[in-house]
């Protein structure tokens, strides 16, 4: 015996679907099914039941259509079982150290090419850590520390 699918089309174009009298709804948080979703809904139902289904479509104007829909001949490959891979070890990046002085304790100090901000130490010094790749992004190989409050400017050429 084939599963009985009843699709009722509302005047607004939304679809209500039942299979053997049991309501079938779209995925959680998905929008309501509409007339343009008709083929996708039938494909989903034939895939789920792995068989042909008897479909009755009830239009808003009272017209009723009946048909037998068979599963699509193209079969999707089942997704492979996920195999837990060990995360690859990442090499620690080479760091470049910059130092500056004359900053107001605790002030925000820009590191230019502005890729980060750091805080000045309680004694007003600033230590910035950059990867070699970050430092190499500047064609002049200049890095600027700029105190946003004090206006202190330190220009360095990390090597």
C-alpha positions in Angstrom: 0.0 0.0 0.0 1.4 3.4 -1.0 1.7 6.3 1.5 -1.1 8.8 1.0 0.1 12.4 0.6 -2.4 15.2 0.8 -1.3 18.7 -0.2 -3.7 21.5 0.4 -3.0 24.8 -1.3 -4.3 27.8 0.5 -5.5 31.0 -1.3 -2.2 32.6 -0.3 -0.2 29.9 -2.1 1.1 28.2 1.1 1.0 24.4 1.3 -0.3 22.2 4.1 1.0 18.6 3.8 0.0 15.3 5.5 1.2 11.8 5.0 -1.3 9.1 5.9 -3.2 11.7 7.9 -0.1 12.9 9.9 1.0 16.5 9.4 4.4 17.1 7.8 6.0 20.5 8.3 9.1 22.3 6.9 12.3 22.1 8.9 12.4 24.1 12.1 12.8 27.9 11.4 12.3 27.4 7.7 9.6 29.4 6.0 6.2 27.8 5.2 6.1 25.8 2.1 4.7 27.6 -1.0 3.4 26.4 -4.3 6.9 26.8 -5.8 8.2 24.3 -3.3 5.8 21.5 -4.6 8.4 19.4 -6.4 11.0 19.8 -3.7 8.4 18.6 -1.1 7.5 15.6 -3.2 11.2 14.7 -3.8 11.7 14.9 0.0 8.8 12.7 0.8 9.6 10.0 -1.8 13.3 10.0 -0.6 12.1 9.7 3.1 9.7 6.8 2.3 12.0 5.3 -0.3 8.9 4.4 -2.3 6.3 5.9 -4.6 3.5 7.9 -3.0 -0.1 8.6 -3.9 -0.6 12.3 -4.0 -3.8 14.2 -3.8 -3.6 18.0 -4.4 -6.5 20.1 -3.1 -6.5 23.5 -4.7 -8.0 26.6 -3.0 -10.8 26.7 -5.6 -11.9 23.2 -4.7 -10.2 21.4 -7.6 -8.6 18.1 -6.7 -5.8 16.3 -8.6 -4.5 12.8 -7.9 -1.3 11.2 -9.1 1.3 8.6 -8.2 4.8 10.0 -7.8 7.8 7.8 -7.9 11.2 8.5 -6.3 13.7 10.3 -8.4 16.0 7.9 -10.3 19.1 9.8 -9.3 20.2 8.7 -5.9 22.3 10.9 -3.7 25.4 9.3 -2.3 25.2 8.9 1.4 27.5 11.3 3.2 30.7 9.5 4.4 31.0 8.9 8.1 33.0 11.7 9.6 36.4 10.5 10.7 37.8 12.5 13.6 41.2 13.8 12.4 43.8 14.9 14.9 44.3 18.7 14.5 47.6 19.4 12.7 50.2 21.0 14.9 50.9 24.5 13.9 54.3 25.9 14.2 54.7 28.9 16.5 55.1 32.1 14.4 58.3 34.0 14.6 57.7 37.1 16.7 59.2 40.6 16.4 59.5 42.7 19.5 59.2 46.4 19.6 59.8 48.8 22.5 58.8 52.4 23.1 58.9 54.8 26.0 57.2 58.1 27.1 53.6 56.8 27.0 51.0 57.7 29.6 50.5 54.7 31.8 47.6 52.6 30.6 47.1 54.6 27.4 46.0 52.9 24.2 49.0 52.7 21.9 48.5 52.1 18.1 50.9 49.8 16.3 51.1 50.9 12.7 50.5 49.6 10.0 47.6 49.6 12.4 46.9 45.9 12.8 46.6 45.9 16.6 46.4 48.0 19.7 48.2 47.4 23.0 48.2 49.0 26.4 51.2 50.9 27.9 52.6 49.4 31.0 52.2 51.2 34.4 55.6 52.8 33.9 54.6 54.2 30.5 56.5 51.7 28.3 55.0 49.8 25.4 56.0 46.3 24.2 54.4 45.1 20.9 54.6 41.6 19.6 54.1 41.1 15.8 54.6 38.0 13.7 57.3 38.3 11.1 54.6 38.2 8.5 52.9 41.2 10.0 56.1 43.2 10.3 57.0 42.2 6.7 53.7 43.6 5.4 55.2 47.1 5.5 57.3 47.7 2.4 59.4 50.3 4.3 59.8 47.8 7.2 58.7 50.6 9.6 56.4 50.1 12.5 54.9 53.0 14.4 53.7 53.1 18.0 51.4 56.0 18.5 50.0 57.0 21.9 46.4 58.0 21.4 46.4 60.1 24.6 50.0 61.3 24.9 50.7 61.7 21.3 54.0 59.9 21.9 55.3 58.5 18.6 57.9 55.8 18.3 59.1 54.6 14.9 61.0 51.3 14.8 62.6 49.1 12.1 62.2 45.6 13.4 64.8 43.2 12.0 
